[in-house]
Every structure is written in C-alpha cells, then in structure tokens.
Amino acid sequence: MREEIKIKKISGKGLKFLILENNQEVARARLYILNNDLHKEPFGLIEDVFVREEKQGKGYGTKIMKVLIEEAKKANCYKLICTSRFTRPEVHNFYEKLGFKKRGFEFRIDFK
C-alpha cells in the first residue's frame, strides 16, 4: 500500500478588536474563527491580546475580551482557546476571571 499526503485548502475568518484613545491604539486582540472535522460548529482562537503597559489594570483588557467572547458566541463557536506562557501568572489569573479554565499545554516551534 502506498501512502500519500494530500493538502486541502481551508479557510477561516479573523476579527481584530481595538480600543482607541485619541486615535491611538491602547488595547487589541484578535479572534480567529476556524473549523475542524470533529465538530460542525467552529471554534475560536484568541491571539495578540495586548494592553499598553500604562493602561494595564484599568479594565481595557476585560472590556475588549468581553466583546471578543460575545463575538465568538455569535459565531456559534463550541469552544474558545487562548494561550499564555508559563511565566505570566497575572495573565493566567486574568483569563480565569473571564471564565477560562486551564486545560493543557501549548506546544510550539518558533521559526524566527
């Protein structure tokens, strides 16, 4: 038997959420809506969550994440995933306050 690997192009959609003050970005996050073969509903992947250092602890991250979570619900996502480095316990607490639960490990290869 001869194996062959096929590549099938798939697509998803992405949304960038921004909070601006005086036309300057102070917070952002991205939500990618993706599909897999395990569920008919899509799932959401959160990436690039950022709040300017001087604005941290003032509710900007919570505001932007609550809007992002609502958008994931509107998109009928069956789950929402985010990642965080082990060295960022304050970020872990932030996600847990929003309702996220620690579920596993992130495995990663950096190319650059």
HELIX and SHEET records of a PDB file:
HELIX    1   1 GLU A   53  LYS A   55  5                                   3    
HELIX    2   2 TYR A   60  LYS A   74  1                                  15    
HELIX    3   3 PRO A   89  LYS A   97  1                                   9    
SHEET    1   A 4 LYS A  13  GLU A  21  0                                        
SHEET    2   A 4 GLN A  24  LEU A  34 -1                                        
SHEET    3   A 4 PHE A  43  VAL A  51 -1                                        
SHEET    4   A 4 LEU A  80  ILE A  81  1                                        
END                                                                             
